[in-house]
Amino acid sequence: MSIELRKSDSGIYRQTIRINQYTVFADVAKDLGGDNSAPDPHDYYDAALAACKAITVMMYAKRKQLPLDYIDIVIERDNSREAQGVYVLNVTLSLLGQLTDEQKSQLAAIADKCPIHKLMTAATTEVNTSYS
């Protein structure tokens, strides 16, 4: 799997990103010199966590036949200490359906086991950059 990125024809910093058959865009806020025309890279990082938690919880609930109708997730970012190596994502789950408190607690625990959560908190990521 590869992701391809190229500078967009429009915007100062806007990027066109191709992931398989999908095209998405990235930019930065106006206060950073961009046009604020698309999510910035931090937004995609944070959104990956939200999406993974939601999908993981939904799959688990379906497999266990729990009455989860849907899940809403809000992620609040605190990047005030990012330069010191601390990036905080506060996640709020809203589990909607005829769930008991015990089932909600069980689903919240499962959310913390999603692959992206594990990747962000337990894995060492190596990035190897080359050029041509």
N, CA, C and O atoms as a GROMACS GRO file, in nm:
protein
  528
    1MET      N    1   0.086  -0.117   0.000
    1MET     CA    2   0.000   0.000   0.000
    1MET      C    3   0.090   0.123   0.000
    1MET      O    4   0.187   0.130   0.076
    2SER      N    5   0.058   0.216  -0.083
    2SER     CA    6   0.134   0.341  -0.084
    2SER      C    7   0.037   0.459  -0.089
    2SER      O    8  -0.076   0.448  -0.137
    3ILE      N    9   0.085   0.568  -0.038
    3ILE     CA   10   0.011   0.694  -0.042
    3ILE      C   11   0.094   0.788  -0.127
    3ILE      O   12   0.215   0.802  -0.108
    4GLU      N   13   0.028   0.853  -0.221
    4GLU     CA   14   0.098   0.946  -0.309
    4GLU      C   15   0.049   1.087  -0.282
    4GLU      O   16  -0.071   1.110  -0.265
    5LEU      N   17   0.140   1.181  -0.276
    5LEU     CA   18   0.107   1.319  -0.247
    5LEU      C   19   0.176   1.410  -0.347
    5LEU      O   20   0.291   1.386  -0.385
    6ARG      N   21   0.107   1.511  -0.388
    6ARG     CA   22   0.163   1.612  -0.476
    6ARG      C   23   0.104   1.747  -0.441
    6ARG      O   24  -0.013   1.755  -0.402
    7LYS      N   25   0.180   1.850  -0.454
    7LYS     CA   26   0.133   1.987  -0.431
    7LYS      C   27   0.013   2.012  -0.520
    7LYS      O   28   0.018   1.985  -0.640
    8SER      N   29  -0.092   2.063  -0.462
    8SER     CA   30  -0.213   2.095  -0.538
    8SER      C   31  -0.187   2.214  -0.628
    8SER      O   32  -0.101   2.298  -0.600
    9ASP      N   33  -0.262   2.222  -0.737
    9ASP     CA   34  -0.249   2.336  -0.828
    9ASP      C   35  -0.301   2.464  -0.764
    9ASP      O   36  -0.263   2.574  -0.807
   10SER      N   37  -0.386   2.452  -0.664
   10SER     CA   38  -0.440   2.572  -0.598
   10SER      C   39  -0.387   2.580  -0.456
   10SER      O   40  -0.354   2.478  -0.395
   11GLY      N   41  -0.379   2.700  -0.404
   11GLY     CA   42  -0.337   2.720  -0.267
   11GLY      C   43  -0.187   2.727  -0.249
   11GLY      O   44  -0.110   2.680  -0.334
   12ILE      N   45  -0.149   2.785  -0.140
   12ILE     CA   46  -0.006   2.803  -0.109
   12ILE      C   47   0.057   2.671  -0.065
   12ILE      O   48   0.161   2.631  -0.116
   13TYR      N   49  -0.007   2.604   0.031
   13TYR     CA   50   0.046   2.479   0.086
   13TYR      C   51  -0.045   2.359   0.062
   13TYR      O   52  -0.012   2.249   0.105
   14ARG      N   53  -0.156   2.377  -0.005
   14ARG     CA   54  -0.255   2.270  -0.025
   14ARG      C   55  -0.190   2.151  -0.096
   14ARG      O   56  -0.118   2.167  -0.194
   15GLN      N   57  -0.218   2.032  -0.044
   15GLN     CA   58  -0.163   1.908  -0.098
   15GLN      C   59  -0.276   1.817  -0.144
   15GLN      O   60  -0.382   1.812  -0.082
   16THR      N   61  -0.253   1.745  -0.253
   16THR     CA   62  -0.345   1.644  -0.301
   16THR      C   63  -0.287   1.509  -0.262
   16THR      O   64  -0.173   1.476  -0.295
   17ILE      N   65  -0.368   1.431  -0.192
   17ILE     CA   66  -0.322   1.302  -0.142
   17ILE      C   67  -0.406   1.192  -0.206
   17ILE      O   68  -0.529   1.199  -0.205
   18ARG      N   69  -0.340   1.093  -0.262
   18ARG     CA   70  -0.411   0.981  -0.322
   18ARG      C   71  -0.383   0.856  -0.240
   18ARG      O   72  -0.268   0.815  -0.221
   19ILE      N   73  -0.491   0.796  -0.191
   19ILE     CA   74  -0.485   0.673  -0.113
   19ILE      C   75  -0.574   0.573  -0.185
   19ILE      O   76  -0.696   0.585  -0.181
   20ASN      N   77  -0.514   0.475  -0.249
   20ASN     CA   78  -0.588   0.381  -0.333
   20ASN      C   79  -0.673   0.460  -0.432
   20ASN      O   80  -0.619   0.541  -0.507
   21GLN      N   81  -0.805   0.439  -0.435
   21GLN     CA   82  -0.889   0.511  -0.531
   21GLN      C   83  -0.944   0.642  -0.476
   21GLN      O   84  -1.026   0.706  -0.541
   22TYR      N   85  -0.901   0.682  -0.357
   22TYR     CA   86  -0.954   0.802  -0.291
   22TYR      C   87  -0.859   0.920  -0.305
   22TYR      O   88  -0.737   0.903  -0.308
   23THR      N   89  -0.917   1.038  -0.312
   23THR     CA   90  -0.839   1.161  -0.315
   23THR      C   91  -0.886   1.249  -0.201
   23THR      O   92  -1.005   1.277  -0.188
   24VAL      N   93  -0.794   1.292  -0.119
   24VAL     CA   94  -0.821   1.385  -0.010
   24VAL      C   95  -0.720   1.498  -0.019
   24VAL      O   96  -0.624   1.492  -0.097
   25PHE      N   97  -0.742   1.600   0.059
   25PHE     CA   98  -0.655   1.717   0.055
   25PHE      C   99  -0.608   1.753   0.195
   25PHE      O  100  -0.673   1.720   0.294
   26ALA      N  101  -0.495   1.820   0.201
   26ALA     CA  102  -0.444   1.872   0.328
   26ALA      C  103  -0.396   2.015   0.306
   26ALA      O  104  -0.353   2.051   0.197
   27ASP      N  105  -0.406   2.093   0.411
   27ASP     CA  106  -0.361   2.232   0.407
   27ASP      C  107  -0.324   2.271   0.550
   27ASP      O  108  -0.330   2.188   0.641
   28VAL      N  109  -0.288   2.393   0.570
   28VAL     CA  110  -0.266   2.445   0.706
   28VAL      C  111  -0.349   2.572   0.723
   28VAL      O  112  -0.397   2.632   0.627
   29ALA      N  113  -0.364   2.609   0.848
   29ALA     CA  114  -0.445   2.726   0.883
   29ALA      C  115  -0.385   2.855   0.829
   29ALA      O  116  -0.266   2.862   0.797
   30LYS      N  117  -0.468   2.955   0.820
   30LYS     CA  118  -0.424   3.086   0.772
   30LYS      C  119  -0.314   3.145   0.859
   30LYS      O  120  -0.222   3.209   0.808
   31ASP      N  121  -0.322   3.122   0.991
   31ASP     CA  122  -0.219   3.178   1.078
   31ASP      C  123  -0.083   3.111   1.060
   31ASP      O  124   0.017   3.160   1.112
   32LEU      N  125  -0.079   2.999   0.986
   32LEU     CA  126   0.046   2.934   0.952
   32LEU      C  127   0.086   2.962   0.806
   32LEU      O  128   0.184   2.907   0.756
   33GLY      N  129   0.010   3.048   0.740
   33GLY     CA  130   0.041   3.086   0.603
   33GLY      C  131  -0.036   3.010   0.497
   33GLY      O  132  -0.020   3.036   0.378
   34GLY      N  133  -0.120   2.917   0.539
   34GLY     CA  134  -0.199   2.840   0.442
   34GLY      C  135  -0.331   2.906   0.412
   34GLY      O  136  -0.356   3.021   0.449
   35ASP      N  137  -0.415   2.833   0.342
   35ASP     CA  138  -0.547   2.883   0.304
   35ASP      C  139  -0.660   2.824   0.388
   35ASP      O  140  -0.776   2.862   0.372
   36ASN      N  141  -0.627   2.730   0.477
   36ASN     CA  142  -0.727   2.663   0.558
   36ASN      C  143  -0.836   2.600   0.470
   36ASN      O  144  -0.955   2.607   0.501
   37SER      N  145  -0.793   2.540   0.357
   37SER     CA  146  -0.886   2.485   0.260
   37SER      C  147  -0.914   2.336   0.280
   37SER      O  148  -0.996   2.278   0.209
   38ALA      N  149  -0.846   2.276   0.376
   38ALA     CA  150  -0.863   2.132   0.401
   38ALA      C  151  -0.809   2.103   0.541
   38ALA      O  152  -0.743   2.189   0.601
   39PRO      N  153  -0.836   1.986   0.593
   39PRO     CA  154  -0.778   1.951   0.724
   39PRO      C  155  -0.626   1.955   0.719
   39PRO      O  156  -0.565   1.933   0.615
   40ASP      N  157  -0.566   1.983   0.834
   40ASP     CA  158  -0.420   1.980   0.837
   40ASP      C  159  -0.376   1.838   0.878
   40ASP      O  160  -0.458   1.758   0.921
   41PRO      N  161  -0.247   1.807   0.864
   41PRO     CA  162  -0.201   1.671   0.895
   41PRO      C  163  -0.235   1.624   1.037
   41PRO      O  164  -0.265   1.506   1.056
   42HIS      N  165  -0.232   1.713   1.135
   42HIS     CA  166  -0.272   1.674   1.271
   42HIS      C  167  -0.418   1.628   1.273
   42HIS      O  168  -0.451   1.533   1.344
   43ASP      N  169  -0.503   1.694   1.198
   43ASP     CA  170  -0.644   1.657   1.193
   43ASP      C  171  -0.661   1.513   1.143
   43ASP      O  172  -0.742   1.437   1.196
   44TYR      N  173  -0.584   1.476   1.041
   44TYR     CA  174  -0.594   1.340   0.988
   44TYR      C  175  -0.543   1.239   1.090
   44TYR      O  176  -0.600   1.130   1.103
   45TYR      N  177  -0.438   1.273   1.160
   45TYR     CA  178  -0.384   1.186   1.265
   45TYR      C  179  -0.491   1.161   1.371
   45TYR      O  180  -0.517   1.047   1.409
   46ASP      N  181  -0.551   1.270   1.419
   46ASP     CA  182  -0.654   1.260   1.522
   46ASP      C  183  -0.778   1.186   1.470
   46ASP      O  184  -0.837   1.104   1.541
   47ALA      N  185  -0.816   1.214   1.346
   47ALA     CA  186  -0.934   1.150   1.286
   47ALA      C  187  -0.912   1.001   1.268
   47ALA      O  188  -1.007   0.923   1.278
   48ALA      N  189  -0.790   0.960   1.241
   48ALA     CA  190  -0.761   0.817   1.228
   48ALA      C  191  -0.794   0.744   1.358
   48ALA      O  192  -0.847   0.633   1.356
   49LEU      N  193  -0.764   0.808   1.470
   49LEU     CA  194  -0.797   0.748   1.600
   49LEU      C  195  -0.947   0.737   1.618
   49LEU      O  196  -0.997   0.633   1.659
   50ALA      N  197  -1.020   0.843   1.588
   50ALA     CA  198  -1.166   0.843   1.602
   50ALA      C  199  -1.229   0.736   1.515
   50ALA      O  200  -1.314   0.660   1.561
   51ALA      N  201  -1.189   0.730   1.390
   51ALA     CA  202  -1.246   0.632   1.297
   51ALA      C  203  -1.217   0.489   1.341
   51ALA      O  204  -1.304   0.403   1.336
   52CYS      N  205  -1.095   0.465   1.385
   52CYS     CA  206  -1.057   0.331   1.427
   52CYS      C  207  -1.135   0.289   1.551
   52CYS      O  208  -1.184   0.176   1.558
   53LYS      N  209  -1.147   0.378   1.648
   53LYS     CA  210  -1.223   0.346   1.768
   53LYS      C  211  -1.369   0.314   1.732
   53LYS      O  212  -1.425   0.216   1.781
   54ALA      N  213  -1.429   0.396   1.648
   54ALA     CA  214  -1.569   0.375   1.610
   54ALA      C  215  -1.587   0.241   1.538
   54ALA      O  216  -1.678   0.165   1.571
   55ILE      N  217  -1.504   0.213   1.443
   55ILE     CA  218  -1.516   0.089   1.367
   55ILE      C  219  -1.492  -0.032   1.456
   55ILE      O  220  -1.565  -0.131   1.448
   56THR      N  221  -1.391  -0.024   1.542
   56THR     CA  222  -1.362  -0.134   1.634
   56THR      C  223  -1.479  -0.162   1.727
   56THR      O  224  -1.518  -0.277   1.746
   57VAL      N  225  -1.536  -0.056   1.785
   57VAL     CA  226  -1.650  -0.072   1.875
   57VAL      C  227  -1.771  -0.128   1.802
   57VAL      O  228  -1.840  -0.217   1.853
   58MET      N  229  -1.797  -0.077   1.682
   58MET     CA  230  -1.912  -0.124   1.606
   58MET      C  231  -1.898  -0.272   1.568
   58MET      O  232  -1.994  -0.349   1.576
   59MET      N  233  -1.778  -0.311   1.526
   59MET     CA  234  -1.755  -0.450   1.490
   59MET      C  235  -1.772  -0.542   1.611
   59MET      O  236  -1.833  -0.648   1.601
   60TYR      N  237  -1.719  -0.500   1.725
   60TYR     CA  238  -1.730  -0.579   1.846
   60TYR      C  239  -1.877  -0.593   1.889
   60TYR      O  240  -1.924  -0.702   1.921
   61ALA      N  241  -1.948  -0.480   1.888
   61ALA     CA  242  -2.089  -0.481   1.928
   61ALA      C  243  -2.170  -0.572   1.836
   61ALA      O  244  -2.258  -0.645   1.882
   62LYS      N  245  -2.142  -0.568   1.709
   62LYS     CA  246  -2.214  -0.654   1.614
   62LYS      C  247  -2.184  -0.801   1.642
   62LYS      O  248  -2.275  -0.884   1.646
   63ARG      N  249  -2.056  -0.831   1.662
   63ARG     CA  250  -2.016  -0.970   1.687
   63ARG      C  251  -2.078  -1.023   1.816
   63ARG      O  252  -2.117  -1.140   1.824
   64LYS      N  253  -2.085  -0.937   1.918
   64LYS     CA  254  -2.140  -0.979   2.048
   64LYS      C  255  -2.292  -0.955   2.057
   64LYS      O  256  -2.353  -0.980   2.160
   65GLN      N  257  -2.349  -0.907   1.948
   65GLN     CA  258  -2.493  -0.878   1.941
   65GLN      C  259  -2.538  -0.783   2.053
   65GLN      O  260  -2.641  -0.805   2.117
   66LEU      N  261  -2.459  -0.678   2.074
   66LEU     CA  262  -2.494  -0.575   2.170
   66LEU      C  263  -2.581  -0.470   2.101
   66LEU      O  264  -2.560  -0.443   1.983
   67PRO      N  265  -2.676  -0.412   2.170
   67PRO     CA  266  -2.770  -0.318   2.106
   67PRO      C  267  -2.713  -0.177   2.087
   67PRO      O  268  -2.771  -0.078   2.133
   68LEU      N  269  -2.600  -0.170   2.019
   68LEU     CA  270  -2.540  -0.040   1.986
   68LEU      C  271  -2.600   0.007   1.854
   68LEU      O  272  -2.583  -0.058   1.751
   69ASP      N  273  -2.670   0.121   1.857
   69ASP     CA  274  -2.728   0.176   1.734
   69ASP      C  275  -2.622   0.252   1.655
   69ASP      O  276  -2.607   0.232   1.534
   70TYR      N  277  -2.550   0.339   1.724
   70TYR     CA  278  -2.438   0.407   1.663
   70TYR      C  279  -2.352   0.471   1.770
   70TYR      O  280  -2.388   0.476   1.888
   71ILE      N  281  -2.237   0.519   1.726
   71ILE     CA  282  -2.140   0.577   1.817
   71ILE      C  283  -2.099   0.714   1.764
   71ILE      O  284  -2.073   0.731   1.645
   72ASP      N  285  -2.094   0.810   1.852
   72ASP     CA  286  -2.039   0.942   1.819
   72ASP      C  287  -1.910   0.958   1.899
   72ASP      O  288  -1.903   0.916   2.015
   73ILE      N  289  -1.811   1.018   1.839
   73ILE     CA  290  -1.684   1.040   1.906
   73ILE      C  291  -1.644   1.185   1.887
   73ILE      O  292  -1.653   1.240   1.777
   74VAL      N  293  -1.599   1.246   1.994
   74VAL     CA  294  -1.542   1.380   1.989
   74VAL      C  295  -1.399   1.368   2.042
   74VAL      O  296  -1.376   1.312   2.148
   75ILE      N  297  -1.306   1.422   1.966
   75ILE     CA  298  -1.166   1.425   2.009
   75ILE      C  299  -1.127   1.571   2.026
   75ILE      O  300  -1.141   1.652   1.935
   76GLU      N  301  -1.077   1.601   2.144
   76GLU     CA  302  -1.023   1.734   2.174
   76GLU      C  303  -0.872   1.720   2.182
   76GLU      O  304  -0.820   1.638   2.257
   77ARG      N  305  -0.802   1.800   2.104
   77ARG     CA  306  -0.656   1.795   2.096
   77ARG      C  307  -0.595   1.898   2.191
   77ARG      O  308  -0.638   2.014   2.195
   78ASP      N  309  -0.496   1.855   2.266
   78ASP     CA  310  -0.413   1.947   2.344
   78ASP      C  311  -0.270   1.926   2.298
   78ASP      O  312  -0.201   1.835   2.342
   79ASN      N  313  -0.227   2.013   2.209
   79ASN     CA  314  -0.091   2.001   2.156
   79ASN      C  315   0.002   2.106   2.216
   79ASN      O  316   0.106   2.138   2.159
   80SER      N  317  -0.035   2.159   2.332
   80SER     CA  318   0.044   2.265   2.395
   80SER      C  319   0.183   2.218   2.436
   80SER      O  320   0.273   2.300   2.452
   81ARG      N  321   0.201   2.087   2.452
   81ARG     CA  322   0.332   2.033   2.490
   81ARG      C  323   0.390   1.943   2.381
   81ARG      O  324   0.477   1.861   2.408
   82GLU      N  325   0.342   1.959   2.259
   82GLU     CA  326   0.390   1.875   2.149
   82GLU      C  327   0.540   1.890   2.130
   82GLU      O  328   0.609   1.791   2.104
   83ALA      N  329   0.591   2.010   2.142
   83ALA     CA  330   0.735   2.034   2.125
   83ALA      C  331   0.818   1.959   2.230
   83ALA      O  332   0.936   1.931   2.208
   84GLN      N  333   0.756   1.927   2.344
   84GLN     CA  334   0.825   1.850   2.448
   84GLN      C  335   0.798   1.699   2.434
   84GLN      O  336   0.840   1.620   2.518
   85GLY      N  337   0.728   1.661   2.328
   85GLY     CA  338   0.703   1.520   2.303
   85GLY      C  339   0.576   1.466   2.365
   85GLY      O  340   0.558   1.345   2.374
   86VAL      N  341   0.486   1.555   2.408
   86VAL     CA  342   0.360   1.512   2.468
   86VAL      C  343   0.245   1.567   2.384
   86VAL      O  344   0.229   1.688   2.371
   87TYR      N  345   0.166   1.478   2.329
   87TYR     CA  346   0.052   1.512   2.244
   87TYR      C  347  -0.068   1.445   2.305
   87TYR      O  348  -0.074   1.322   2.311
   88VAL      N  349  -0.164   1.522   2.352
   88VAL     CA  350  -0.277   1.468   2.427
   88VAL      C  351  -0.404   1.472   2.342
   88VAL      O  352  -0.441   1.576   2.286
   89LEU      N  353  -0.470   1.357   2.333
   89LEU     CA  354  -0.600   1.348   2.266
   89LEU      C  355  -0.701   1.302   2.370
   89LEU      O  356  -0.692   1.190   2.422
   90ASN      N  357  -0.797   1.387   2.400
   90ASN     CA  358  -0.904   1.354   2.494
   90ASN      C  359  -1.023   1.307   2.412
   90ASN      O  360  -1.078   1.382   2.331
   91VAL      N  361  -1.063   1.183   2.435
   91VAL     CA  362  -1.166   1.118   2.355
   91VAL      C  363  -1.293   1.102   2.439
   91VAL      O  364  -1.289   1.052   2.551
   92THR      N  365  -1.405   1.147   2.383
   92THR     CA  366  -1.535   1.126   2.446
   92THR      C  367  -1.620   1.039   2.353
   92THR      O  368  -1.644   1.073   2.237
   93LEU      N  369  -1.664   0.927   2.407
   93LEU     CA  370  -1.750   0.835   2.332
   93LEU      C  371  -1.895   0.857   2.373
   93LEU      O  372  -1.925   0.870   2.492
   94SER      N  373  -1.983   0.863   2.277
   94SER     CA  374  -2.127   0.860   2.303
   94SER      C  375  -2.179   0.732   2.239
   94SER      O  376  -2.185   0.719   2.117
   95LEU      N  377  -2.215   0.638   2.325
   95LEU     CA  378  -2.262   0.508   2.280
   95LEU      C  379  -2.414   0.507   2.286
   95LEU      O  380  -2.473   0.512   2.394
   96LEU      N  381  -2.476   0.502   2.170
   96LEU     CA  382  -2.620   0.516   2.162
   96LEU      C  383  -2.688   0.384   2.130
   96LEU      O  384  -2.652   0.314   2.035
   97GLY      N  385  -2.785   0.352   2.211
   97GLY     CA  386  -2.860   0.228   2.198
   97GLY      C  387  -2.909   0.187   2.335
   97GLY      O  388  -2.884   0.256   2.434
   98GLN      N  389  -2.976   0.077   2.341
   98GLN     CA  390  -3.031   0.027   2.468
   98GLN      C  391  -2.923  -0.053   2.541
   98GLN      O  392  -2.936  -0.174   2.562
   99LEU      N  393  -2.818   0.017   2.579
   99LEU     CA  394  -2.702  -0.046   2.644
   99LEU      C  395  -2.707  -0.026   2.794
   99LEU      O  396  -2.747   0.079   2.842
  100THR      N  397  -2.665  -0.128   2.866
  100THR     CA  398  -2.649  -0.114   3.011
  100THR      C  399  -2.518  -0.040   3.039
  100THR      O  400  -2.434  -0.026   2.950
  101ASP      N  401  -2.501   0.007   3.161
  101ASP     CA  402  -2.375   0.071   3.198
  101ASP      C  403  -2.258  -0.026   3.184
  101ASP      O  404  -2.148   0.013   3.146
  102GLU      N  405  -2.282  -0.151   3.216
  102GLU     CA  406  -2.178  -0.253   3.202
  102GLU      C  407  -2.138  -0.270   3.055
  102GLU      O  408  -2.019  -0.281   3.024
  103GLN      N  409  -2.236  -0.273   2.966
  103GLN     CA  410  -2.206  -0.285   2.823
  103GLN      C  411  -2.131  -0.162   2.772
  103GLN      O  412  -2.038  -0.175   2.692
  104LYS      N  413  -2.170  -0.044   2.819
  104LYS     CA  414  -2.100   0.078   2.779
  104LYS      C  415  -1.956   0.075   2.826
  104LYS      O  416  -1.865   0.113   2.751
  105SER      N  417  -1.934   0.031   2.947
  105SER     CA  418  -1.799   0.020   3.001
  105SER      C  419  -1.717  -0.080   2.919
  105SER      O  420  -1.600  -0.055   2.890
  106GLN      N  421  -1.778  -0.190   2.883
  106GLN     CA  422  -1.713  -0.292   2.801
  106GLN      C  423  -1.674  -0.235   2.665
  106GLN      O  424  -1.564  -0.259   2.617
  107LEU      N  425  -1.765  -0.160   2.603
  107LEU     CA  426  -1.736  -0.102   2.472
  107LEU      C  427  -1.628   0.006   2.480
  107LEU      O  428  -1.545   0.018   2.390
  108ALA      N  429  -1.627   0.083   2.588
  108ALA     CA  430  -1.522   0.185   2.606
  108ALA      C  431  -1.386   0.118   2.618
  108ALA      O  432  -1.287   0.168   2.565
  109ALA      N  433  -1.380   0.006   2.688
  109ALA     CA  434  -1.254  -0.067   2.700
  109ALA      C  435  -1.209  -0.121   2.565
  109ALA      O  436  -1.090  -0.120   2.533
  110ILE      N  437  -1.304  -0.168   2.486
  110ILE     CA  438  -1.272  -0.218   2.351
  110ILE      C  439  -1.219  -0.104   2.264
  110ILE      O  440  -1.129  -0.125   2.183
  111ALA      N  441  -1.275   0.015   2.279
  111ALA     CA  442  -1.230   0.130   2.200
  111ALA      C  443  -1.081   0.155   2.220
  111ALA      O  444  -1.011   0.193   2.126
  112ASP      N  445  -1.033   0.133   2.342
  112ASP     CA  446  -0.891   0.155   2.370
  112ASP      C  447  -0.802   0.045   2.315
  112ASP      O  448  -0.680   0.053   2.324
  113LYS      N  449  -0.863  -0.058   2.257
  113LYS     CA  450  -0.786  -0.168   2.197
  113LYS      C  451  -0.783  -0.159   2.045
  113LYS      O  452  -0.733  -0.251   1.978
  114CYS      N  453  -0.834  -0.051   1.990
  114CYS     CA  454  -0.833  -0.041   1.844
  114CYS      C  455  -0.687  -0.032   1.795
  114CYS      O  456  -0.600   0.016   1.868
  115PRO      N  457  -0.661  -0.078   1.673
  115PRO     CA  458  -0.524  -0.080   1.622
  115PRO      C  459  -0.455   0.056   1.620
  115PRO      O  460  -0.335   0.063   1.646
  116ILE      N  461  -0.525   0.162   1.589
  116ILE     CA  462  -0.460   0.294   1.585
  116ILE      C  463  -0.426   0.342   1.725
  116ILE      O  464  -0.320   0.401   1.746
  117HIS      N  465  -0.513   0.318   1.822
  117HIS     CA  466  -0.482   0.351   1.961
  117HIS      C  467  -0.354   0.280   2.004
  117HIS      O  468  -0.264   0.341   2.061
  118LYS      N  469  -0.347   0.150   1.975
  118LYS     CA  470  -0.227   0.073   2.008
  118LYS      C  471  -0.105   0.129   1.936
  118LYS      O  472   0.003   0.142   1.995
  119LEU      N  473  -0.121   0.161   1.810
  119LEU     CA  474  -0.011   0.215   1.730
  119LEU      C  475   0.040   0.346   1.789
  119LEU      O  476   0.161   0.369   1.796
  120MET      N  477  -0.053   0.432   1.829
  120MET     CA  478  -0.016   0.563   1.883
  120MET      C  479   0.048   0.553   2.021
  120MET      O  480   0.130   0.638   2.057
  121THR      N  481   0.012   0.451   2.099
  121THR     CA  482   0.055   0.448   2.238
  121THR      C  483   0.156   0.338   2.271
  121THR      O  484   0.224   0.348   2.373
  122ALA      N  485   0.167   0.236   2.189
  122ALA     CA  486   0.252   0.124   2.226
  122ALA      C  487   0.359   0.088   2.124
  122ALA      O  488   0.451   0.013   2.156
  123ALA      N  489   0.348   0.138   2.004
  123ALA     CA  490   0.442   0.098   1.899
  123ALA      C  491   0.550   0.204   1.881
  123ALA      O  492   0.530   0.323   1.906
  124THR      N  493   0.663   0.158   1.837
  124THR     CA  494   0.768   0.250   1.794
  124THR      C  495   0.755   0.262   1.643
  124THR      O  496   0.759   0.162   1.571
  125THR      N  497   0.740   0.382   1.596
  125THR     CA  498   0.727   0.405   1.453
  125THR      C  499   0.861   0.450   1.397
  125THR      O  500   0.921   0.544   1.447
  126GLU      N  501   0.906   0.382   1.295
  126GLU     CA  502   1.028   0.421   1.227
  126GLU      C  503   0.990   0.485   1.095
  126GLU      O  504   0.911   0.429   1.020
  127VAL      N  505   1.045   0.599   1.067
  127VAL     CA  506   1.020   0.670   0.941
  127VAL      C  507   1.154   0.680   0.868
  127VAL      O  508   1.248   0.741   0.918
  128ASN      N  509   1.160   0.622   0.750
  128ASN     CA  510   1.281   0.625   0.669
  128ASN      C  511   1.253   0.712   0.548
  128ASN      O  512   1.169   0.678   0.465
  129THR      N  513   1.322   0.822   0.537
  129THR     CA  514   1.300   0.918   0.429
  129THR      C  515   1.415   0.909   0.330
  129THR      O  516   1.532   0.911   0.368
  130SER      N  517   1.381   0.899   0.202
  130SER     CA  518   1.481   0.902   0.096
  130SER      C  519   1.438   1.005  -0.006
  130SER      O  520   1.329   1.061   0.005
  131TYR      N  521   1.520   1.030  -0.103
  131TYR     CA  522   1.485   1.127  -0.208
  131TYR      C  523   1.534   1.077  -0.342
  131TYR      O  524   1.621   0.991  -0.350
  132SER      N  525   1.475   1.134  -0.447
  132SER     CA  526   1.517   1.097  -0.583
  132SER      C  527   1.543   1.222  -0.662
  132SER      O  528   1.579   1.214  -0.780
   0.00000   0.00000   0.00000
